[in-house]
Amino acid sequence: MKSKKDLIVDAQPVKEKSVIKLIVEGEEGSLWGRVEYENNLIVDEADSIEQLQKQMRQLLSDFHDLDSKSYEFVIEFDLTAFFIEFDFLKMTKIAELSGLNGSLVRQYATGKKHPSAKQAEKIENAVKQLAQQLSNVHIYAR
């Protein structure tokens, strides 16, 4: 059995993970990602968010010798990529919650039009409102 002194010696300081922004854009079923790290722009394409993250981790390791355990990605989606990734969400419901026209949101989702920062914020707030509603759901079995 270890003494208190041994336990203190064995303790390792916990390192905070750094955060790297991964911007994801969508185009006709494909996802593009970009990361800016130490003034370098790293770009890649993949079929899924998981694959894109894996490829970006490899590129960050190759170009910057970064250990993938030392950071985490914060993902920012454009609306096309968002609706590709979360294709189970109904655009009409998101439009309704955001107070925007449904056909306009569909045009954003397909990349035919691009939202202003204010409209993007309305859509983001609607998605977060929907997430909050879902987080409060309780399901019971008989």
N, C-alpha and C positions, 0 to 999 in steps of 0.2 A: 504494500500500500504506500502511495506517495504521500510525503509530508506536504504541509502548506507551502514550504519553501520550494519544493520540487514543482508544485503546481504553478507557482509564480514564474519560475524559470522557464517552464514549458509553454507558457502563454505567449502567443504571437500577436503583435499589434494587428488590428483589423484595418485593412486598407479600404478606403472609399473607392468605388468604381467611378471612373470618369464617364461622362455622357457625350456621345457623338450623335449629331443629328443626321438621320438618314432620310432624305427627301425621296419620296416614291411618286412617280408619275405613271399613268396608264395610257395605253394606246392599243386599241383593237385586241384586247385579250392578253397583251404583253405588259410587263412591268419594267420600268426603268428606275434605277436608283442612283443617287449621287450623294457623296460625302465630301465635305471640304475639311482637310486635315493638314495642318502646318502649311497653309497656302497652296496646297495641291488639291486639285479637283479629281476625284476618283469616281468613275461612272461604270455601270454594268447593267445588264438586262437579264431577266429571268422570268419563269412562268409562275412563280409563287413568291410570297414574302419570305418564307423560310429559305428558299433557294437563294433569293437575292441577298439575304443577311449572311448566309454561308459564304457566298462568293465575295461579298464586301469584306467579311472578316479575313478571308484569304488574301485579298488585295492589300488590306491594311497591314497584314503580317508581312507580305512580300515587299511592299514599298517602304514601310515605316517600322518594321520589326515589332509590331504591337502584339502583345499577348491578348488573345480574345477574352481572357478572364479579367483583364484590367479595365474593361469598359463595357458599357451597354449602349444599345441604340435607342434613341427616341425617334419614332417614325412619324413623319409628317406626310400626309397623303394629299395629292391633288384630287379633285372630285372623281375623275375617271378612274384612278387607281383605287380610291375608296370604294366605289360601287363595284369594281371588279373583285376586290377582296371581300367585301360584305354584300355579295350579290343576293343574299336572302332578305335584305331589307327592301321594303317597298318605297320606291322613290316618291310615290304620291303621298305617303304618310310623312316622309321627311319634308316634302314641300309644304304640306298642310301645317306641320308643326313650326316650320320656319317662316310661314306667312308668304311664301313665294309661289309663283305659278308652277304647276306640275310640269308643263312642257318645257319651261325654262330650266328647271332642275334636270330634266332628261337631256337637254342640250349640253348642260355642264357635264353630266355623267358621260356623255359620248365624246366630249372634247370639241363639239361644234362651236360652243361658246365658252368663255371663261368668266367666272364670277369676279366681281369687285371684292375688295377686302371686306367690306361691310356685308355683302351677300354671303361670302364664305363663312364669316363669323355667325351669321344667322343660321346657316346650315349646320355648322359645328355645334352651336347651342341646341339646336333641335335634336341632333344625334345624342348629345349628352343628356338632354331631357328624357329621351326615349330610354337611354341606358339606366337612368335613375329609376324610371318607372319599372323597368325589368328587374332591377336589383331589389325592388321591394316586393316582388312576386313570391308567394309561398304556395307550394303545390302539395296537396295531401292525397293520400290513397285511402280508399275505404276498406 
